[in-house]
Amino acid sequence: MPGPARVSGRVTSADGTVLAFDGYGAGPAVVLVNGAFGDRSHPTLAGVAAALSPWFTVLDYDRRGRGGSGDTRPYAVEREIEDLAALIGAAGGTAMVFGGSSGAALVLEAAARGLGITRVAVWEPPYHVDDDAPPLPDDFAAQLESLVDAGRWEEAVERFMVEAAEVPAEAVAAMRADASWAHLKGVARTLVYEAAVLGPGNRLPAAALAAIAQPLLVLSGERSPRWMAAAARAVAAAVPGARHRVLEDQAHAVTPEALVPELLEFFAR
């Protein structure tokens, strides 16, 4: 049986950066925001987009510096918020938005700044709210940028994966032999962007979160690290009226099959 129709398009952000996206379905608009390393080819959000398409118009886009999107410099978090605003504009001016991991932090920042976001759902924004979280230096983004600028892309990928994503060093070493390593190395500069979105030390932006007025659903996994569960609870507690749901048998690498029922129920309200 054929899958849902997918239409590829482009939109231009405020600084002239051209962003590539795939659009699915028809109905109220939903924009999906990937986290580190992800683009619109990533099976998780591509799977979510396809599954939601019978009820919604879903836009799954390449964040700047990835896939088919440009990467105008200098980078600033404000540029990525403008990127999201451009996608929402292409969707008609308002949209519901889902973000995963560091993409969740970007979505929360955008919602707090008053973009045309009507409902917000996030998966495990990786804020550090207790001592279980991996310690990161406040200048982590600057350190990654220095590595990338020096052409040490593989080292930047390794540092991000081991220190921020808690991937065992031996697992990262094994990944070097995999075909996916070229992709990871190719988006090394965007890891600087992820670190900038999270801010120094990945600390919870409590004041910004308290300004979010849209309905918010925070999702986390039963099998995820304890510090990620603590972060999800802290986000939900900081936003008035927010809901927190724990998905059974899910780790940080969540499946589309687990996300879709939660998003469908929340976005259909």
The 8 nearest C-alpha neighbors of each residue, nearest first, counted from 0:
[[1, 2, 3, 4, 49, 50, 53, 5],
 [2, 0, 3, 4, 5, 49, 50, 52],
 [1, 3, 4, 0, 49, 5, 50, 52],
 [4, 2, 49, 5, 1, 23, 52, 24],
 [3, 5, 23, 2, 6, 24, 22, 1],
 [6, 4, 23, 22, 3, 21, 7, 24],
 [5, 7, 22, 21, 23, 8, 4, 20],
 [8, 6, 21, 20, 22, 5, 9, 19],
 [9, 7, 20, 19, 21, 6, 10, 22],
 [10, 8, 19, 18, 20, 17, 11, 7],
 [9, 11, 18, 17, 12, 85, 19, 86],
 [12, 10, 17, 16, 15, 18, 13, 85],
 [11, 13, 82, 16, 15, 85, 14, 81],
 [12, 14, 15, 81, 11, 16, 82, 85],
 [15, 13, 12, 16, 78, 71, 11, 81],
 [16, 14, 12, 13, 11, 17, 71, 69],
 [15, 17, 12, 69, 11, 14, 71, 18],
 [16, 18, 11, 69, 68, 10, 15, 12],
 [17, 19, 68, 10, 9, 11, 69, 16],
 [20, 18, 9, 68, 67, 61, 60, 8],
 [21, 19, 60, 8, 59, 7, 9, 61],
 [20, 22, 7, 59, 6, 58, 8, 60],
 [21, 23, 58, 6, 57, 5, 7, 20],
 [24, 22, 5, 57, 52, 56, 4, 6],
 [23, 25, 52, 56, 53, 55, 57, 4],
 [26, 24, 56, 55, 54, 52, 23, 53],
 [25, 27, 55, 56, 54, 28, 24, 53],
 [28, 26, 55, 56, 29, 25, 94, 54],
 [27, 29, 56, 94, 55, 57, 90, 95],
 [28, 30, 95, 57, 94, 96, 56, 58],
 [29, 31, 96, 58, 57, 59, 95, 97],
 [32, 30, 97, 59, 96, 98, 58, 29],
 [33, 31, 98, 102, 97, 99, 30, 34],
 [34, 32, 102, 37, 99, 98, 38, 31],
 [33, 35, 102, 101, 100, 99, 37, 36],
 [34, 36, 37, 101, 193, 190, 33, 102],
 [35, 37, 183, 34, 186, 38, 190, 189],
 [38, 36, 33, 35, 41, 34, 39, 40],
 [37, 39, 61, 40, 41, 33, 66, 65],
 [40, 38, 60, 41, 61, 59, 45, 37],
 [41, 39, 38, 42, 45, 37, 44, 66],
 [40, 42, 39, 38, 43, 37, 45, 44],
 [43, 41, 45, 46, 44, 40, 39, 255],
 [44, 42, 46, 255, 45, 41, 254, 47],
 [43, 45, 47, 46, 42, 48, 41, 255],
 [44, 46, 42, 48, 47, 43, 41, 39],
 [47, 45, 43, 44, 49, 48, 42, 255],
 [46, 48, 44, 50, 255, 45, 49, 259],
 [49, 47, 45, 51, 46, 50, 57, 44],
 [48, 50, 46, 52, 47, 51, 3, 45],
 [49, 51, 47, 48, 52, 46, 259, 53],
 [52, 50, 48, 49, 53, 54, 55, 47],
 [51, 53, 24, 55, 49, 54, 23, 50],
 [54, 52, 51, 24, 55, 25, 50, 3],
 [55, 53, 52, 26, 51, 25, 24, 56],
 [56, 54, 26, 27, 52, 25, 57, 28],
 [55, 57, 25, 24, 28, 26, 23, 27],
 [56, 58, 29, 23, 22, 48, 30, 55],
 [59, 57, 22, 30, 21, 31, 60, 29],
 [60, 58, 31, 21, 20, 39, 30, 57],
 [61, 59, 20, 39, 19, 62, 21, 58],
 [62, 60, 38, 39, 65, 19, 66, 68],
 [61, 63, 65, 60, 64, 68, 38, 18],
 [64, 62, 70, 68, 65, 69, 61, 18],
 [63, 65, 70, 69, 68, 189, 62, 186],
 [66, 64, 63, 61, 68, 62, 67, 38],
 [65, 67, 68, 61, 38, 64, 39, 19],
 [66, 68, 19, 65, 61, 69, 18, 64],
 [69, 67, 18, 19, 63, 66, 65, 17],
 [70, 68, 17, 16, 63, 64, 18, 71],
 [69, 71, 64, 63, 72, 16, 68, 65],
 [70, 72, 16, 69, 73, 74, 14, 15],
 [73, 71, 74, 70, 75, 14, 16, 78],
 [72, 74, 71, 75, 70, 78, 76, 14],
 [73, 75, 72, 78, 76, 71, 192, 70],
 [76, 74, 77, 78, 73, 79, 192, 195],
 [75, 77, 79, 78, 196, 80, 195, 74],
 [76, 78, 80, 75, 79, 81, 74, 82],
 [79, 77, 81, 76, 80, 75, 82, 74],
 [80, 78, 82, 81, 76, 77, 83, 75],
 [79, 81, 77, 83, 82, 78, 109, 84],
 [80, 82, 84, 78, 79, 83, 85, 13],
 [83, 81, 79, 85, 12, 80, 84, 78],
 [82, 84, 86, 80, 85, 81, 87, 79],
 [83, 85, 81, 87, 82, 86, 88, 80],
 [86, 84, 88, 82, 83, 87, 12, 81],
 [87, 85, 89, 83, 88, 84, 90, 82],
 [88, 86, 90, 84, 89, 92, 85, 93],
 [87, 89, 92, 85, 91, 90, 86, 84],
 [88, 90, 86, 87, 91, 85, 92, 10],
 [89, 91, 87, 88, 92, 28, 86, 94],
 [90, 92, 88, 89, 93, 87, 94, 28],
 [93, 91, 88, 87, 90, 115, 89, 94],
 [92, 94, 115, 116, 87, 91, 117, 90],
 [95, 93, 28, 116, 29, 87, 117, 96],
 [94, 96, 29, 118, 117, 116, 119, 28],
 [97, 95, 30, 119, 29, 31, 94, 120],
 [96, 98, 120, 31, 121, 119, 32, 30],
 [99, 97, 103, 32, 102, 121, 106, 31],
 [98, 100, 122, 103, 102, 34, 33, 121],
 [99, 101, 124, 103, 123, 34, 102, 122],
 [102, 100, 34, 104, 103, 124, 193, 99],
 [103, 101, 34, 98, 99, 105, 33, 100],
 [102, 104, 98, 99, 106, 100, 121, 124],
 [103, 105, 101, 107, 102, 106, 124, 108],
 [106, 104, 102, 108, 103, 107, 196, 109],
 [107, 105, 109, 103, 108, 104, 98, 110],
 [106, 108, 110, 104, 109, 105, 103, 111],
 [109, 107, 111, 105, 106, 110, 104, 112],
 [108, 110, 106, 112, 111, 107, 80, 114],
 [111, 109, 107, 112, 113, 108, 114, 211],
 [110, 112, 211, 108, 210, 109, 113, 207],
 [113, 111, 109, 110, 114, 108, 211, 210],
 [112, 114, 110, 111, 115, 109, 116, 211],
 [113, 115, 116, 110, 112, 109, 84, 111],
 [114, 116, 93, 92, 117, 113, 94, 87],
 [117, 115, 94, 114, 95, 93, 118, 110],
 [116, 118, 95, 94, 213, 115, 93, 119],
 [117, 119, 95, 214, 213, 116, 215, 96],
 [120, 118, 215, 96, 97, 95, 214, 216],
 [121, 119, 216, 97, 215, 217, 96, 98],
 [122, 120, 98, 103, 217, 97, 99, 218],
 [121, 123, 99, 218, 100, 219, 124, 217],
 [122, 124, 100, 219, 231, 125, 227, 218],
 [123, 125, 100, 103, 104, 101, 126, 122],
 [126, 124, 123, 100, 227, 101, 127, 230],
 [127, 125, 201, 203, 202, 230, 124, 128],
 [126, 128, 202, 201, 132, 129, 125, 230],
 [127, 129, 230, 126, 203, 202, 229, 132],
 [128, 130, 131, 127, 132, 226, 229, 230],
 [129, 131, 132, 128, 133, 226, 127, 134],
 [132, 130, 226, 129, 133, 225, 127, 128],
 [131, 133, 226, 130, 127, 129, 134, 128],
 [132, 134, 135, 131, 163, 162, 165, 127],
 [135, 133, 132, 136, 200, 162, 130, 163],
 [134, 136, 200, 133, 137, 139, 162, 163],
 [137, 135, 139, 138, 200, 134, 199, 140],
 [136, 138, 199, 200, 139, 135, 198, 140],
 [139, 137, 141, 136, 140, 142, 199, 200],
 [138, 140, 142, 136, 141, 137, 143, 135],
 [141, 139, 194, 191, 143, 142, 138, 195],
 [142, 140, 144, 138, 139, 143, 145, 191],
 [143, 141, 139, 145, 144, 140, 138, 146],
 [142, 144, 146, 140, 145, 141, 155, 191],
 [143, 145, 141, 147, 142, 146, 191, 148],
 [146, 144, 148, 142, 143, 147, 149, 141],
 [145, 147, 151, 149, 143, 144, 148, 155],
 [148, 146, 144, 150, 152, 149, 151, 145],
 [147, 149, 145, 150, 146, 144, 151, 152],
 [150, 148, 146, 147, 151, 145, 152, 144],
 [149, 151, 147, 148, 152, 146, 153, 145],
 [152, 150, 146, 147, 154, 149, 153, 155],
 [153, 151, 155, 147, 154, 150, 187, 184],
 [152, 154, 156, 155, 151, 184, 157, 187],
 [153, 155, 157, 156, 152, 151, 158, 146],
 [154, 156, 152, 158, 153, 157, 143, 146],
 [157, 155, 153, 159, 154, 158, 187, 160],
 [158, 156, 154, 160, 155, 159, 161, 153],
 [157, 159, 155, 161, 156, 160, 162, 154],
 [160, 158, 163, 156, 162, 157, 161, 155],
 [159, 161, 164, 157, 166, 158, 163, 162],
 [162, 160, 165, 166, 158, 159, 164, 157],
 [161, 163, 159, 158, 165, 160, 164, 133],
 [162, 164, 159, 165, 160, 161, 133, 135],
 [163, 165, 160, 166, 161, 162, 159, 133],
 [166, 164, 161, 162, 163, 160, 167, 133],
 [165, 167, 161, 160, 164, 168, 170, 171],
 [168, 166, 170, 169, 161, 165, 171, 160],
 [169, 167, 171, 170, 161, 172, 166, 157],
 [168, 170, 172, 171, 167, 173, 166, 174],
 [171, 169, 173, 167, 172, 168, 174, 166],
 [172, 170, 174, 168, 173, 169, 167, 157],
 [171, 173, 169, 170, 174, 175, 168, 176],
 [174, 172, 170, 171, 175, 176, 169, 177],
 [175, 173, 171, 177, 176, 172, 170, 180],
 [174, 176, 173, 180, 177, 172, 171, 178],
 [177, 175, 174, 173, 178, 180, 172, 179],
 [178, 176, 174, 179, 175, 180, 173, 181],
 [177, 179, 180, 181, 176, 182, 175, 174],
 [178, 180, 177, 182, 181, 183, 174, 175],
 [181, 179, 183, 182, 178, 175, 177, 184],
 [180, 182, 184, 179, 183, 185, 178, 177],
 [183, 181, 185, 180, 179, 184, 186, 178],
 [184, 182, 180, 185, 181, 186, 187, 36],
 [185, 183, 187, 181, 182, 186, 153, 152],
 [184, 186, 182, 183, 187, 181, 152, 188],
 [185, 187, 189, 188, 184, 183, 65, 182],
 [188, 186, 184, 189, 190, 185, 152, 156],
 [189, 187, 190, 186, 191, 147, 144, 192],
 [188, 190, 192, 191, 187, 186, 64, 193],
 [191, 189, 193, 192, 188, 187, 194, 35],
 [192, 190, 140, 189, 194, 193, 188, 143],
 [191, 193, 189, 195, 190, 194, 196, 188],
 [194, 192, 190, 196, 195, 191, 101, 189],
 [193, 195, 140, 191, 197, 192, 196, 198],
 [194, 196, 198, 192, 193, 197, 140, 191],
 [197, 195, 193, 194, 198, 76, 105, 192],
 [198, 196, 201, 194, 195, 193, 104, 101],
 [197, 199, 195, 201, 196, 194, 200, 202],
 [200, 198, 137, 201, 138, 202, 197, 136],
 [199, 201, 137, 202, 135, 136, 198, 127],
 [202, 200, 197, 126, 198, 127, 199, 203],
 [201, 203, 200, 127, 126, 204, 199, 128],
 [202, 204, 126, 205, 201, 128, 127, 234],
 [205, 203, 207, 206, 208, 202, 126, 201],
 [204, 206, 208, 207, 203, 209, 237, 234],
 [205, 207, 209, 208, 204, 210, 237, 203],
 [208, 206, 210, 209, 205, 204, 111, 108],
 [209, 207, 205, 210, 206, 211, 238, 237],
 [208, 210, 238, 206, 207, 211, 237, 205],
 [211, 209, 208, 207, 111, 212, 206, 238],
 [212, 210, 111, 208, 209, 213, 110, 238],
 [211, 213, 210, 214, 239, 111, 238, 209],
 [214, 212, 118, 211, 117, 215, 119, 116],
 [213, 215, 118, 119, 241, 212, 216, 240],
 [216, 214, 119, 241, 120, 213, 118, 242],
 [215, 217, 120, 242, 241, 243, 119, 121],
 [218, 216, 243, 121, 120, 242, 122, 231],
 [217, 219, 122, 244, 243, 245, 121, 123],
 [220, 218, 245, 123, 122, 228, 246, 231],
 [221, 219, 249, 246, 250, 223, 222, 245],
 [220, 222, 247, 249, 248, 223, 246, 245],
 [223, 221, 250, 220, 249, 248, 224, 247],
 [222, 224, 250, 220, 251, 221, 225, 227],
 [225, 223, 226, 227, 222, 228, 250, 251],
 [224, 226, 228, 227, 229, 223, 131, 132],
 [225, 227, 229, 132, 131, 228, 224, 230],
 [228, 226, 230, 229, 225, 224, 125, 123],
 [227, 229, 231, 225, 230, 226, 219, 232],
 [230, 228, 226, 232, 227, 231, 233, 225],
 [229, 231, 227, 233, 228, 232, 126, 128],
 [232, 230, 228, 234, 233, 229, 123, 227],
 [231, 233, 229, 235, 230, 234, 236, 228],
 [232, 234, 230, 236, 231, 235, 229, 237],
 [235, 233, 237, 231, 236, 232, 230, 238],
 [234, 236, 241, 232, 233, 237, 238, 243],
 [235, 237, 233, 234, 238, 232, 241, 239],
 [238, 236, 234, 235, 209, 208, 233, 205],
 [239, 237, 209, 235, 241, 208, 236, 211],
 [238, 240, 241, 237, 209, 236, 212, 211],
 [239, 241, 238, 242, 214, 215, 235, 236],
 [240, 242, 215, 235, 238, 239, 216, 214],
 [243, 241, 216, 217, 235, 215, 240, 244],
 [244, 242, 217, 218, 235, 216, 232, 241],
 [243, 245, 218, 217, 246, 219, 242, 216],
 [246, 244, 219, 220, 218, 221, 247, 243],
 [247, 245, 220, 221, 249, 219, 244, 248],
 [246, 248, 221, 249, 245, 220, 222, 257],
 [247, 249, 221, 222, 246, 250, 220, 223],
 [250, 248, 220, 222, 247, 221, 253, 246],
 [249, 251, 223, 222, 220, 252, 253, 221],
 [250, 252, 223, 253, 220, 249, 123, 219],
 [253, 251, 250, 254, 249, 43, 223, 220],
 [254, 252, 251, 249, 250, 255, 257, 258],
 [253, 255, 256, 257, 43, 258, 252, 249],
 [256, 254, 258, 43, 47, 257, 46, 259],
 [257, 255, 254, 258, 259, 260, 47, 46],
 [258, 256, 255, 254, 259, 260, 253, 246],
 [257, 259, 255, 261, 256, 260, 262, 254],
 [258, 260, 262, 261, 256, 263, 257, 255],
 [261, 259, 263, 262, 258, 264, 257, 256],
 [262, 260, 264, 259, 263, 258, 265, 257],
 [263, 261, 265, 259, 264, 260, 266, 258],
 [262, 264, 260, 266, 265, 261, 267, 259],
 [263, 265, 261, 267, 262, 266, 260, 268],
 [266, 264, 262, 263, 267, 268, 261, 216],
 [265, 267, 263, 268, 262, 264, 118, 95],
 [268, 266, 264, 265, 263, 262, 54, 27],
 [267, 266, 265, 264, 263, 118, 262, 214]]
